[in-house]
Protein backbone atom coordinates (compact mmCIF):
# COMPACT_ATOMS: atom_id res chain seq x y z
CA UNK A 1 0.00 0.00 0.00
CA UNK A 2 1.27 3.47 -0.88
CA UNK A 3 1.75 5.92 1.99
CA UNK A 4 -0.01 9.24 1.42
CA UNK A 5 0.54 12.59 3.05
CA UNK A 6 -1.70 15.64 2.99
CA UNK A 7 -0.12 18.56 1.16
CA UNK A 8 0.27 21.67 3.30
CA UNK A 9 -0.12 23.89 0.19
CA UNK A 10 -3.06 22.40 -1.73
CA UNK A 11 -4.64 19.95 0.72
CA UNK A 12 -4.40 17.07 -1.80
CA UNK A 13 -2.94 13.71 -0.85
CA UNK A 14 0.44 12.99 -2.44
CA UNK A 15 2.10 9.56 -2.53
CA UNK A 16 5.40 9.41 -0.67
CA UNK A 17 6.84 7.24 -3.42
CA UNK A 18 5.69 9.29 -6.42
CA UNK A 19 7.76 8.99 -9.56
CA UNK A 20 10.60 11.41 -9.91
CA UNK A 21 11.33 13.78 -12.79
CA UNK A 22 14.07 12.29 -14.99
CA UNK A 23 15.73 13.76 -18.08
CA UNK A 24 16.77 11.09 -20.58
CA UNK A 25 19.35 13.36 -22.22
CA UNK A 26 21.00 16.75 -21.73
CA UNK A 27 18.96 19.50 -23.40
CA UNK A 28 21.73 20.11 -25.97
CA UNK A 29 21.51 16.50 -27.17
CA UNK A 30 17.71 16.32 -26.96
CA UNK A 31 17.56 19.35 -29.27
CA UNK A 32 19.44 17.52 -32.03
CA UNK A 33 17.66 15.62 -34.77
CA UNK A 34 17.98 11.82 -34.75
CA UNK A 35 20.40 12.06 -37.69
CA UNK A 36 22.56 14.67 -35.92
CA UNK A 37 22.58 12.58 -32.73
CA UNK A 38 23.71 9.52 -34.65
CA UNK A 39 26.46 11.43 -36.47
CA UNK A 40 27.76 13.63 -33.64
CA UNK A 41 26.99 11.93 -30.31
CA UNK A 42 28.40 9.09 -28.30
CA UNK A 43 26.04 8.25 -25.47
CA UNK A 44 24.86 5.69 -22.99
CA UNK A 45 22.50 6.03 -20.02
CA UNK A 46 25.12 7.73 -17.82
CA UNK A 47 27.70 9.50 -19.98
CA UNK A 48 27.55 11.26 -23.32
CA UNK A 49 29.43 13.60 -25.61
CA UNK A 50 28.69 15.77 -28.62
CA UNK A 51 31.52 15.92 -31.14
CA UNK A 52 32.23 19.37 -32.52
CA UNK A 53 34.42 20.39 -35.45
CA UNK A 54 37.52 20.45 -33.24
CA UNK A 55 38.63 19.15 -29.84
CA UNK A 56 37.82 22.46 -28.15
CA UNK A 57 34.19 22.31 -29.36
CA UNK A 58 33.40 18.83 -28.00
CA UNK A 59 30.91 18.84 -25.12
CA UNK A 60 30.79 16.27 -22.29
CA UNK A 61 27.96 15.28 -19.95
CA UNK A 62 27.35 13.05 -16.93
CA UNK A 63 24.00 11.92 -15.52
CA UNK A 64 23.21 12.10 -11.84
CA UNK A 65 20.69 12.95 -9.17
CA UNK A 66 19.74 16.34 -7.78
CA UNK A 67 18.48 15.47 -4.28
CA UNK A 68 15.87 17.69 -2.63
CA UNK A 69 14.79 17.27 0.98
CA UNK A 70 11.01 17.10 1.20
CA UNK A 71 9.55 18.62 4.33
CA UNK A 72 7.51 15.96 6.21
CA UNK A 73 8.93 13.04 4.18
CA UNK A 74 11.61 10.61 5.31
CA UNK A 75 13.15 10.30 1.82
CA UNK A 76 14.60 12.90 -0.52
CA UNK A 77 12.97 13.63 -3.87
CA UNK A 78 15.60 13.31 -6.61
CA UNK A 79 15.46 14.93 -10.02
CA UNK A 80 17.42 12.93 -12.60
CA UNK A 81 19.47 15.52 -14.50
CA UNK A 82 22.67 15.92 -16.51
CA UNK A 83 25.70 18.11 -15.84
CA UNK A 84 27.97 19.43 -18.55
CA UNK A 85 31.61 19.02 -17.56
CA UNK A 86 35.05 19.78 -18.92
CA UNK A 87 37.01 17.10 -20.75
CA UNK A 88 39.30 16.72 -17.71
CA UNK A 89 36.34 16.15 -15.35
CA UNK A 90 34.72 13.75 -17.84
CA UNK A 91 37.96 11.77 -18.10
CA UNK A 92 38.30 11.64 -14.30
CA UNK A 93 34.72 10.41 -13.85
CA UNK A 94 35.22 7.81 -16.57
CA UNK A 95 38.47 6.67 -14.95
CA UNK A 96 36.73 6.20 -11.57
CA UNK A 97 33.37 4.91 -12.87
CA UNK A 98 33.74 1.30 -11.65
CA UNK A 99 36.07 2.03 -8.74
CA UNK A 100 35.21 1.90 -5.04
CA UNK A 101 37.81 4.66 -4.55
CA UNK A 102 35.51 7.21 -6.22
CA UNK A 103 33.98 7.74 -2.77
CA UNK A 104 37.23 9.47 -1.79
CA UNK A 105 37.14 11.85 -4.77
CA UNK A 106 36.48 15.51 -3.88
CA UNK A 107 33.52 17.19 -5.60
CA UNK A 108 33.97 17.96 -9.29
CA UNK A 109 32.69 21.04 -11.13
CA UNK A 110 29.96 21.17 -13.76
CA UNK A 111 26.96 23.08 -15.09
CA UNK A 112 23.38 21.87 -15.06
CA UNK A 113 22.52 20.68 -18.58
CA UNK A 114 18.72 20.61 -18.26
CA UNK A 115 16.09 23.31 -17.87
CA UNK A 116 13.79 22.10 -15.09
CA UNK A 117 10.25 23.19 -16.05
CA UNK A 118 9.18 24.18 -12.53
CA UNK A 119 12.41 26.11 -11.90
CA UNK A 120 13.12 28.37 -14.91
CA UNK A 121 16.73 29.47 -15.31
CA UNK A 122 18.31 26.19 -14.23
CA UNK A 123 20.10 25.45 -17.51
CA UNK A 124 23.76 26.35 -17.03
CA UNK A 125 23.70 26.72 -13.23
CA UNK A 126 27.06 25.99 -11.61
CA UNK A 127 27.16 22.88 -9.52
CA UNK A 128 29.26 20.22 -7.92
CA UNK A 129 29.28 16.52 -8.68
CA UNK A 130 29.85 14.10 -5.82
CA UNK A 131 30.64 10.57 -6.93
CA UNK A 132 28.77 8.12 -4.69
CA UNK A 133 29.94 4.65 -5.68
CA UNK A 134 30.28 2.31 -8.65
CA UNK A 135 26.64 1.14 -8.49
CA UNK A 136 24.94 4.51 -7.97
CA UNK A 137 24.65 7.72 -9.94
CA UNK A 138 26.51 10.80 -8.69
CA UNK A 139 24.78 13.45 -6.58
CA UNK A 140 24.64 17.01 -7.92
CA UNK A 141 24.56 20.09 -5.73
CA UNK A 142 23.74 23.52 -7.13
CA UNK A 143 26.32 26.12 -6.10
CA UNK A 144 24.70 29.27 -7.57
CA UNK A 145 23.40 30.75 -4.30
CA UNK A 146 20.96 33.15 -6.02
CA UNK A 147 19.07 30.28 -7.68
CA UNK A 148 15.76 29.05 -6.24
CA UNK A 149 17.07 25.52 -6.87
CA UNK A 150 19.97 26.21 -4.49
CA UNK A 151 17.42 27.24 -1.83
CA UNK A 152 15.39 24.09 -2.55
CA UNK A 153 18.44 21.93 -1.89
CA UNK A 154 19.41 23.83 1.24
CA UNK A 155 16.00 24.22 2.88
CA UNK A 156 13.83 21.54 1.28
CA UNK A 157 10.57 21.63 -0.65
CA UNK A 158 6.98 20.89 0.30
CA UNK A 159 5.09 17.78 -0.79
CA UNK A 160 3.20 20.01 -3.22
CA UNK A 161 6.41 21.31 -4.82
CA UNK A 162 7.75 17.77 -5.21
CA UNK A 163 4.47 16.72 -6.89
CA UNK A 164 4.76 19.71 -9.26
CA UNK A 165 8.04 18.32 -10.66
CA UNK A 166 6.18 15.18 -11.77
CA UNK A 167 3.21 17.14 -13.11
CA UNK A 168 5.61 19.14 -15.29
CA UNK A 169 6.30 15.96 -17.28
CA UNK A 170 2.63 15.66 -18.22
CA UNK A 171 2.47 19.35 -19.21
CA UNK A 172 5.57 18.95 -21.45
CA UNK A 173 4.13 15.91 -23.24
CA UNK A 174 0.76 17.52 -24.01
PAFITOR-148368 format. One record per atom (N, C-alpha, C, O): residue in one letter; x, y, z. Coordinates in steps of 0.001 Angstrom, whole numbers, padded with zeros to 6 digits, always signed. Layout:
aXYZ...
This chain:
x+000835-001180+000000x+000000+000000+000000x+000883+001248+000000x+001897+001291+000696x+000510+002237-000760x+001270+003472-000875x+000935+004391+000290x-000237+004603+000603x+001959+004935+000930x+001751+005916+001991x+001419+007260+001365x+002068+007685+000409x+000405+007929+001908x-000010+009241+001420x+000192+010267+002522x+000124+009952+003710x+000439+011490+002104x+000541+012591+003046x-000253+013771+002502x-000258+014033+001300x-000923+014478+003408x-001704+015644+002993x-000764+016800+002708x+000117+017106+003511x-000952+017436+001573x-000118+018562+001160x-000490+019800+001962x-001665+020150+002073x+000516+020457+002518x+000271+021668+003301x-000080+022864+002422x-000598+023861+002927x+000195+022787+001098x-000124+023891+000187x-001508+023758-000444x-002285+024713-000459x-001813+022553-000972x-003058+022401-001730x-004093+021517-001058x-005241+021471-001500x-003708+020812+000006x-004642+019948+000717x-004820+018579+000080x-005443+017706+000683x-004289+018364-001132x-004398+017068-001797x-003483+016059-001121x-002525+016420-000437x-003801+014781-001331x-002942+013714-000847x-001907+013407-001921x-002250+013242-003091x-000637+013331-001519x+000440+012985-002441x+001103+011704-001946x+001316+011530-000747x+001427+010809-002878x+002102+009565-002535x+003551+009857-002161x+004231+010642-002822x+004011+009211-001090x+005399+009405-000666x+006382+008835-001674x+007533+009266-001737x+005936+007874-002456x+006842+007240-003418x+006510+007616-004859x+006691+006809-005771x+006018+008855-005065x+005695+009291-006424x+006924+009208-007324x+008062+009316-006867x+006666+009015-008596x+007762+008985-009559x+008523+010304-009532x+007978+011354-009189x+009768+010222-009897x+010605+011415-009909x+010835+011884-011337x+010821+011085-012273x+011045+013182-011496x+011335+013780-012789x+012724+013327-013240x+013699+013459-012501x+012803+012795-014452x+014067+012290-014993x+014224+012798-016425x+013302+012696-017234x+015394+013340-016726x+015726+013762-018081x+016546+012658-018731x+017577+012245-018200x+016081+012180-019887x+016770+011091-020581x+018101+011548-021176x+019056+010776-021261x+018144+012821-021587x+019352+013361-022219x+019569+014803-021759x+018640+015445-021269x+020784+015307-021917x+021000+016746-021729x+020190+017508-022776x+019955+016993-023869x+019765+018715-022457x+018960+019504-023398x+019671+019691-024742x+019024+019662-025788x+020983+019881-024724x+021731+020106-025967x+021643+018895-026902x+021605+019059-028122x+021610+017705-026349x+021507+016499-027166x+020056+016247-027562x+019782+015833-028689x+019129+016496-026642x+017709+016323-026956x+017266+017246-028085x+016333+016921-028818x+017920+018386-028231x+017560+019354-029274x+018030+018936-030669x+017574+019492-031668x+018926+017975-030740x+019442+017522-032033x+018450+016585-032713x+017684+015889-032046x+018468+016572-034027x+017657+015616-034765x+018256+014220-034559x+019397+014086-034118x+017483+013193-034878x+017980+011818-034750x+019228+011616-035604x+020168+010942-035183x+019237+012196-036797x+020404+012061-037691x+021629+012754-037099x+022733+012210-037140x+021434+013956-036548x+022559+014671-035921x+023082+013899-034714x+024293+013793-034519x+022167+013358-033902x+022585+012578-032729x+023427+011387-033160x+024468+011108-032566x+022977+010690-034186x+023713+009518-034653x+025099+009904-035170x+026072+009190-034926x+025191+011012-035874x+026458+011435-036473x+027418+012067-035467x+028630+011885-035577x+026893+012808-034488x+027756+013635-033640x+027860+013201-032187x+028697+013731-031457x+027035+012253-031739x+026992+011930-030306x+027463+010515-030015x+027265+009589-030801x+028077+010389-028886x+028396+009091-028301x+027708+009129-026948x+027997+010001-026128x+026792+008181-026706x+026036+008253-025470x+025631+006884-024961x+025438+005937-025724x+025509+006814-023641x+024861+005687-022988x+023947+006289-021918x+023698+007494-021946x+023455+005508-021003x+022505+006032-020023x+023146+006945-018979x+022426+007639-018261x+024460+006967-018875x+025121+007728-017818x+026114+008779-018288x+026357+009757-017582x+026684+008594-019456x+027702+009502-019979x+027412+009777-021446x+026926+008900-022161x+027706+010986-021896x+027551+011261-023324x+028423+012438-023736x+028886+013224-022910x+028626+012526-025035x+029431+013598-025606x+028868+013986-026959x+028312+013157-027679x+029020+015257-027292x+028693+015769-028622x+030017+016147-029262x+030780+016932-028698x+030292+015598-030424x+031521+015925-031136x+031324+017186-031944x+030381+017297-032727x+032227+018141-031749x+032226+019373-032525x+033202+019254-033681x+033683+018163-033991x+033491+020377-034314x+034415+020387-035451x+035866+020252-035023x+036717+019867-035824x+036158+020569-033757x+037520+020453-033238x+037445+020018-031778x+036376+020035-031167x+038601+019626-031226x+038627+019154-029841x+038055+020164-028853x+037414+019784-027873x+038286+021452-029109x+037818+022458-028154x+036315+022754-028286x+035779+023559-027524x+035638+022116-029238x+034186+022308-029357x+033401+021050-028966x+032174+021034-029071x+034090+020003-028520x+033396+018828-028000x+032741+019203-026671x+033262+020035-025929x+031608+018590-026380x+030907+018836-025117x+030691+017500-024415x+030406+016490-025060x+030829+017501-023072x+030786+016271-022289x+029749+016388-021172x+029585+017447-020567x+029047+015270-020909x+027957+015279-019948x+027974+014025-019083x+028394+012955-019524x+027511+014171-017847x+027350+013046-016933x+025966+013142-016290x+025489+014231-015969x+025339+011991-016112x+023997+011924-015524x+024101+011668-014034x+024964+010919-013576x+023211+012300-013282x+023206+012098-011843x+021879+012498-011233x+020878+012678-011927x+021898+012631-009928x+020688+012948-009173x+020842+014273-008440x+021881+014554-007843x+019807+015066-008495x+019737+016335-007781x+018804+016107-006595x+017587+016214-006746x+019352+015792-005411x+018483+015472-004276x+017875+016730-003645x+018539+017754-003479x+016588+016612-003301x+015865+017692-002631x+015193+017112-001388x+014417+016161-001484x+015491+017684-000229x+014786+017271+000982x+013329+017678+000830x+013029+018776+000361x+012429+016793+001225x+011010+017105+001197x+010536+017200+002650x+010633+016249+003425x+010025+018378+002982x+009546+018616+004332x+008433+017612+004614x+007523+017453+003800x+008496+016942+005748x+007512+015959+006211x+007629+014610+005505x+006717+013790+005619x+008701+014355+004792x+008927+013039+004184x+010261+012494+004669x+011208+013252+004874x+010337+011188+004853x+011610+010609+005310x+012659+010503+004201x+013855+010443+004487x+012221+010480+002932x+013153+010303+001820x+013235+011564+000975x+012263+012308+000841x+014419+011788+000406x+014598+012901-000522x+013834+012632-001813x+013565+011483-002163x+013493+013698-002507x+012975+013627-003871x+014179+013933-004759x+014864+014934-004548x+014439+013093-005735x+015596+013310-006607x+015145+013590-008032x+014312+012870-008583x+015694+014628-008617x+015464+014932-010020x+016647+014351-010795x+017801+014656-010492x+016364+013526-011784x+017419+012930-012605x+017826+013901-013699x+017073+014119-014649x+019012+014487-013576x+019474+015519-014505x+020873+015189-015026x+021499+014212-014616x+021332+016026-015931x+022672+015917-016508x+023473+017159-016163x+022919+018250-016030x+024769+016988-016019x+025697+018107-015842x+026658+018100-017016x+027148+017051-017436x+026919+019295-017538x+027969+019434-018546x+029274+019659-017809x+029339+020448-016866x+030309+018962-018242x+031605+019019-017564x+032723+019246-018575x+032540+019071-019779x+033863+019631-018065x+035047+019781-018920x+035548+018396-019324x+035155+017384-018744x+036416+018373-020319x+037012+017105-020748x+037789+016457-019599x+037729+015240-019420x+038516+017262-018821x+039296+016718-017708x+038392+016077-016653x+038711+015003-016142x+037282+016713-016326x+036340+016151-015347x+035699+014883-015916x+035562+013885-015210x+035308+014925-017185x+034721+013754-017836x+035697+012576-017785x+035310+011457-017448x+036950+012833-018117x+037958+011769-018100x+038148+011211-016694x+038311+010003-016521x+038129+012084-015693x+038297+011636-014304x+037108+010773-013863x+037294+009732-013233x+035910+011201-014191x+034725+010415-013845x+034770+009055-014550x+034475+008025-013943x+035135+009060-015808x+035221+007809-016571x+036266+006879-015952x+036046+005673-015833x+037386+007447-015567x+038466+006666-014948x+038003+006004-013651x+038391+004873-013361x+037179+006699-012876x+036733+006199-011566x+035392+005463-011605x+034938+004969-010573x+034757+005380-012765x+033371+004913-012870x+033105+003599-012137x+032097+003494-011439x+033959+002611-012269x+033742+001304-011647x+034560+001099-010374x+034630-000016-009857x+035167+002148-009872x+036074+002032-008737x+035406+002390-007403x+034677+003377-007302x+035667+001576-006402x+035211+001897-005038x+035886+003170-004525x+035334+003852-003662x+037062+003496-005038x+037807+004661-004551x+037173+005987-004961x+037597+007041-004486x+036157+005955-005842x+035506+007211-006223x+034859+007895-005029x+034632+009104-005062x+034561+007151-003987x+033977+007738-002773x+034930+008731-002113x+034495+009624-001386x+036230+008576-002367x+037232+009468-001789x+037501+010693-002652x+038257+011577-002249x+036893+010759-003832x+037142+011855-004771x+036443+013127-004281x+035262+013084-003937x+037153+014253-004244x+036484+015508-003877x+035461+015897-004941x+035527+015397-006065x+034521+016775-004610x+033520+017191-005598x+034171+017758-006856x+035218+018404-006805x+033520+017498-007983x+033972+017965-009286x+033004+019035-009788x+031839+019060-009392x+033490+019911-010655x+032689+021041-011133x+031928+020708-012408x+032393+019929-013240x+030750+021309-012547x+029964+021166-013762x+028885+022232-013827x+028775+023090-012951x+028092+022155-014887x+026959+023075-015087x+025730+022244-015424x+025802+021312-016224x+024621+022582-014819x+023376+021871-015062x+023035+021932-016555x+023044+023007-017156x+022735+020774-017145x+022521+020680-018584x+021051+020469-018956x+020739+020098-020088x+020153+020707-018001x+018715+020609-018263x+018002+021813-017671x+018370+022318-016610x+016981+022258-018376x+016091+023310-017873x+014937+022594-017170x+014144+021909-017814x+014847+022753-015860x+013787+022100-015093x+012526+022957-015214x+012538+024127-014832x+011439+022389-015742x+010248+023195-016050x+009692+023999-014874x+009213+025116-015072x+009745+023466-013680x+009179+024181-012528x+010160+025169-011902x+009812+025886-010964x+011378+025204-012420x+012415+026107-011902x+013127+026774-013069x+014271+026424-013356x+012491+027725-013754x+013123+028374-014908x+014495+028959-014548x+014718+029422-013430x+015395+028924-015515x+016735+029469-015312x+017732+028471-014771x+018818+028857-014340x+017385+027180-014784x+018307+026185-014234x+019390+025759-015227x+020475+025349-014815x+019113+025849-016504x+020102+025453-017506x+021360+026304-017353x+021302+027532-017412x+022488+025642-017156x+023755+026348-017027x+024149+026721-015605x+025215+027303-015404x+023322+026404-014613x+023698+026717-013230x+024971+025971-012842x+025145+024805-013196x+025850+026640-012123x+027059+025989-011611x+026669+024978-010536x+025732+025177-009763x+027426+023891-010524x+027161+022878-009521x+028369+022024-009252x+029404+022140-009908x+028213+021163-008271x+029260+020216-007920x+028726+018799-008061x+027555+018526-007798x+029596+017923-008475x+029278+016517-008681x+030006+015730-007604x+031227+015816-007479x+029248+014959-006825x+029850+014096-005819x+029648+012652-006248x+028520+012161-006285x+030736+011977-006571x+030643+010566-006927x+030236+009786-005679x+030713+010070-004580x+029351+008799-005853x+028767+008117-004693x+029048+006621-004645x+028720+005968-003654x+029636+006076-005676x+029944+004653-005681x+029738+004064-007059x+029049+004656-007890x+030330+002895-007316x+030278+002314-008651x+028907+001770-009060x+028709+001447-010231x+027968+001663-008139x+026643+001140-008493x+025547+002194-008360x+024364+001873-008476x+025925+003435-008120x+024940+004512-007969x+025347+005704-008822x+026521+005893-009140x+024350+006503-009182x+024646+007722-009943x+025157+008799-008997x+024819+008808-007814x+025978+009712-009527x+026507+010804-008693x+025393+011729-008195x+024324+011819-008797x+025669+012407-007090x+024780+013449-006582x+025273+014795-007095x+026477+015041-007163x+024331+015664-007455x+024644+017013-007922x+024129+018016-006901x+023018+017890-006386x+024950+019002-006623x+024556+020085-005728x+024736+021403-006474x+025803+021682-007021x+023679+022205-006487x+023741+023517-007129x+024584+024440-006260x+024421+024461-005040x+025481+025200-006873x+026318+026121-006095x+026026+027590-006376x+026620+028461-005741x+025115+027889-007325x+024699+029275-007568x+023717+029679-006467x+022545+029305-006508x+024197+030442-005491x+023397+030750-004304x+022165+031606-004582x+021243+031620-003766x+022120+032317-005701x+020959+033148-006023x+019826+032342-006664x+018729+032869-006847x+020069+031098-007002x+019072+030276-007677x+018051+029707-006695x+018420+029270-005604x+016769+029709-007072x+015764+029046-006239x+016070+027557-006039x+015715+026988-005007x+016720+026930-007007x+017070+025519-006873x+018110+025307-005768x+018092+024284-005083x+019011+026270-005597x+019969+026212-004487x+019198+026238-003162x+019481+025449-002261x+018230+027145-003050x+017419+027239-001830x+016638+025949-001601x+016517+025489-000466x+016105+025362-002679x+015387+024091-002553x+016288+023020-001954x+015857+022263-001084x+017533+022950-002411x+018441+021933-001892x+018849+022219-000448x+019042+021291+000337x+018977+023474-000100x+019406+023827+001245x+018296+023708+002284x+018532+023265+003408x+017083+024108+001900x+015997+024217+002876x+014884+023203+002679x+014044+023037+003563x+014860+022529+001554x+013834+021541+001281x+012656+022134+000525x+012543+023349+000363x+011784+021247+000068x+010574+021626-000649x+009379+020970+000029x+009536+020013+000787x+008193+021484-000243x+006981+020889+000304x+006570+019685-000538x+007103+019465-001626x+005617+018908-000023x+005087+017785-000791x+004493+018283-002108x+004641+017648-003152x+003827+019420-002041x+003201+020007-003222x+004259+020349-004279x+004074+020045-005457x+005353+020971-003868x+006407+021315-004818x+007015+020066-005451x+007301+020055-006649x+007214+019018-004660x+007746+017768-005209x+006777+017185-006230x+007205+016697-007276x+005473+017227-005943x+004470+016720-006887x+004462+017550-008167x+004195+017012-009242x+004750+018847-008075x+004764+019712-009260x+005862+019310-010242x+005690+019474-011450x+006987+018789-009750x+008035+018318-010660x+007463+017232-011570x+007666+017267-012783x+006753+016274-010988x+006183+015182-011768x+005108+015694-012716x+005044+015260-013866x+004270+016601-012256x+003210+017143-013109x+003800+017878-014314x+003164+017948-015365x+004990+018418-014174x+005610+019143-015291x+005891+018223-016466x+005943+018681-017608x+006071+016938-016209x+006305+015965-017281x+005045+015876-018139x+005122+015900-019367x+003888+015775-017490x+002626+015663-018221x+002378+016915-019047x+001924+016827-020188x+002675+018090-018472x+002469+019348-019214x+003383+019416-020430x+002974+019924-021474x+004621+018912-020319x+005568+018954-021445x+005164+017996-022545x+005473+018248-023710x+004475+016893-022219x+004134+015911-023239x+002795+016184-023896x+002427+015491-024845x+002052+017185-023413x+000755+017523-024011x+000920+018178-025359x-000070+018528-026001
